[in-house]
Amino acid sequence: MLSVAGNSEGFVRGEVLHYDEAQGFGFITGQDGNRYTFRREDMRRVFPAARGTAVEFRENGTQARDVFQAGSADVGAAPEPRVRSSSVPSVAVTPAATVATPSVAPQHFGRNAVDDDAPVLQATPSMGLWAYFWNSMTTDYATFRGRARRKEYWAFVLFWTLALIVLSFVGLMIDALLGNFDPYGNGPVAILVVAGLAVAVGFLPGIAVTVRRFHDVGMSGWFYLLFVVLSLFTIGSLIIFVVTLIPSQKRDNKWGPVPEGVTIPPPYTGT
C-alpha cells in the first residue's frame, strides 16, 4: 500500500479495486479515500489492471484520467494520442510511378486498444459448472459471506441433484442384492442410509450458496431464513426460486464485488 495520497505533479495514487477487461471499465480506490471509475481510454498505456495493482492518475470528479501503473516509465509523460484508423494516410498513386508510403498500423483505443509494450489482456473467464459445484463443496463449503452468481447457484443445484439420484440408485441396487425387498427382508435400508448421507453432506453448502445468491442480488441472507419459514405455507419456496433467477447486481455491494464472469454494462458509472 502506498503511503502518499498524491505527488507534486497533481497525480493521485491508489489501487485497482476491480477491472472488467471485456468491458474496458473498472474502479480505483484512491489514497484520498475516494473511489473513482475509469475506462480503458483513460489509461496512458494498457497494463494488467488486476485487483490491488498500484496506480497513479489525475482525478476529475469521480472519474480517473491518465491512469498508469505506479513505478512505470509513464510518470510525467504526455498521454498517447488517440488516433482513429480513418486518419491513416493512404498510398499516393501517380501516373509515372507508384509511390509506396510507409505502412502505418492504425492505433486502436477503447475496447480494441493495443500496446506493443504491454501483454494482450484477455477477459477473465468464469468458472465452469463443475468447478463452481466443486468450489461450493470444498472451499466455500460453509462460507456465508460474499456473493454467488446465478451460474454458481444452479451449478450446485444441478450436480447435487444428479449426485442424489445416482446415490439413491446405488442404494436401491444394494438393497436388491441384499434381499431387503423380499417379504422377510429388512426393507430399503441401504437407500435410506446413502440418500441420508448425501442430503447431510449437501445441506450446509446448499444453505451457504443460497445465502450468497441472496447477497448477489442485494438482499440480506436473513431473508432466506424468513422465506424458509414461509415455505411451510408454500409461498416461501416460490419466493426463494424467484430470487435465485434474478440477475447479479452490476456493481459492488456491501457483500462484495461483482462476481467474475458477470458483464458490467459500459454505461454504468456508479459505485
N, C-alpha and C positions, 0 to 999 in steps of 0.2 A: 504494500500500500504506500502510495506517495505521501509525503508529509507536507507538501506545499500546495496550496489551492490554485495558485496561478504563477505567472512569471512576468518579467519586465516587458515582454513583447505583447502582453494582453491575452495570452492563452490561458485557458482553464484546464486543469488536469483532472482526470477521472478514470473510471474503469468501465469497460463494456459490460452492461447488465444482460443484454440479450440482443442477438442479431440474426435475422432470418435472411440467409443468403439468397434463397429463391425469390423473395420479395424485395431484397435490397433495402431493408428497413430494420431499425433497431433502436435500443435505448442505451444511454450512458448515464451513470451515476457520477456526478461531479464532486470534487473535493469540497466544493462550496455548499454541499448538502442538497443541491437541487438535482432533478432528473431531467435529461434532455433527450429529444428524439433526433435521429439522424438517418440519412439515406446514403446509398452508395455514391450518389452525385456529390455528397458533402465530403467525401474522402479525397485527400490530396493524391494518395495512391491506394490501390486496392491492397489490403493486407488481411491476414487471417484474424478476423474480428471475433475471436472466441470469447466466451464469458470470462471476465476477470482480466482481459487484456488492458494494460495501462495505455492511455491515450492522452493527447492534448488537442485542444480545439478552441475556436472562438465562439462565444455564446451570443445568440441573437434571440433574446426572449427565452423560450423553452426549446429552441432549435440550436443544434450544434453545427457549426460550419468549419471548413478547412480542417477536418479531422485527420490526424496522423498518429501513428504508433509512437508512444513516448520512447525517446532514445534513438529514434531513426534519424537519417540524414535530412529529413524534411524540415527540421527546425529552421525557421526564418526564411524558408524558400517560398517563392511565389507559387500559388496553386497552378496546376497544369491547366492549360486552356482546354475548354470543351469544344472540340472540332467536330462538326457534323460531317457525315460521309459525303453529303452532297457538295461540300466545299472542296473536295479533292480535285486538283486540276486535271483536265483531260489531255489526251495526246493531241498535239497540234499537227495537222497534215497539210503539206504544201504541194503544189503541182510538181515541183522539181524533185522533191525527195520527202521521205517520211522522217520527221524529226522525232526521235524517241525521247520522251521526257522520263526522268527517274520515276519509277513507280512509288507511289506514296500510299502506304497502308492506312486505311481510314481508322481513325480513333473512335472507339465507341465508349459511351459513358452510360451511366444508369445500369439497367439490367444486363447490358452487353459489354460492360466495362472490361478492358483488358490492360494488364500492366506487365511489361516484359520482365520487370524485376521482382514480381510477386507471383506466387503459385496460383494456378487457376483453381478457384474455390468451387466446390460443389455443395449443393444443398444437403444438409444432414438428413439422411433418410430415416424414416420412422422404423420402429422395430416390427418384425413380422408377428403374425398371430400367435405362433407357438412361443416366440421369445417373450411376448407380453404375458402369456399364461405362465411360463416358467418363472419369469421375474416375480409375478404375483405369488407364486407358491414357494419362492425362496427368499430373495432379497426383501421384498415388500410383504412378507407373509403376515405380519401384524403391524403394518405401517398405516396409521390413520391420518398422517399428515401429508400434505402435498395434493396433487391433482392427478386424475386419470381420465384420459380422453375416451371417447366412445369406443374406439377400436380396442383399447386395452380392456375395458369392461366386458365387451361382448366376446373378446378372445377368451377371457377367463370362463365366461358362461358356456361358450361352445365346448371347450376341451374338458371342462369339469363335468358337463352333462354327458359327453361321449365316454369319459372315464367311468362314470357311474353306470352307464348302460353296459359297457364291456365287463366291468367287475361283477355286475349283477348276473350277467350271462354265465360268467365263470362260476359264480356261486351256485347257480342252478345246475350246471354240469356236475359240480362236486356233489351236490345233494342227490342227483340222479345216480351217480356212480356208487355212492354210499347207501343207496336204497332208502333214503329218507322220505321218499314219496310213496313208499309201499304202505299198505294198510297198517302194518305194525311198525312203521319207521318212526324216526324222531321228528319228522316234519322238516320244513325248509330251514334248517339251522345254518348251513353254510352261507346261503344268500343273505340272511339277516346279519350275519357277522361281517361279511365282506362289504355289503352295502352300508352297514352302520359305520364301519371304519372309514369308508370313502366319504361319507357325509361329515364325520367328525374331523377328518383331515382338511376338508374344504370349507368348513364352517367359518373359521376365523378369517382366512384370506378373502372369503366371499363378502363378509361384512366390511373388511378393510377397503377392498376395491370399490365397493358401492359408496362408502363414505367419501373416498377420493373422487368418485364420479360426481357426487353432490357438490364437492368443493369446486370441481371444474366448471360447473355452471353457475357458481357464485352463491351456493346455498350451504348453510352450516350442516355438518354431519348429524347434529341433533334432530334435524328434520327427518332424517332416515329413521331414527328411533320412534319418532311420532307416527310416521306412516306405517311402521311395522305394527304398532299398537292398533292403528286404524285398519290394518289388514284383517283383523278379526271381523270387520264389517265389510270386507271385500274392497271397499273404495281405496284403502291404503295401498294394496298391491297394484292397482291401476295407476295411482299417482307415482309410485316408485318406477313403474315401467315407463311412464311418460318422461320422467326426469332423466332416465338413462338414455333417452333418444334425443335430448336437447343438445345442440352443438356446443363445443367448448367456447368459453368467453375468449374473444380475440384480444385479450390484454392480460397483463399481470393482475392478479387479485391478492387478497390477504392470505391466501393459502399457497401461493407460489406463482412462478412464471408460466407462460403459455407452454403446454407440453410440446415436446419435439414432434415434428410432423404435422402440426396444425398450422395452416396457412393464415397469416395475418394480412388482411386486405391492404393494398398500398395507400388508400386514402386515410387510413387510420393514423391519427397523430396524438391521441390521448395517452394518459399514463395509467 
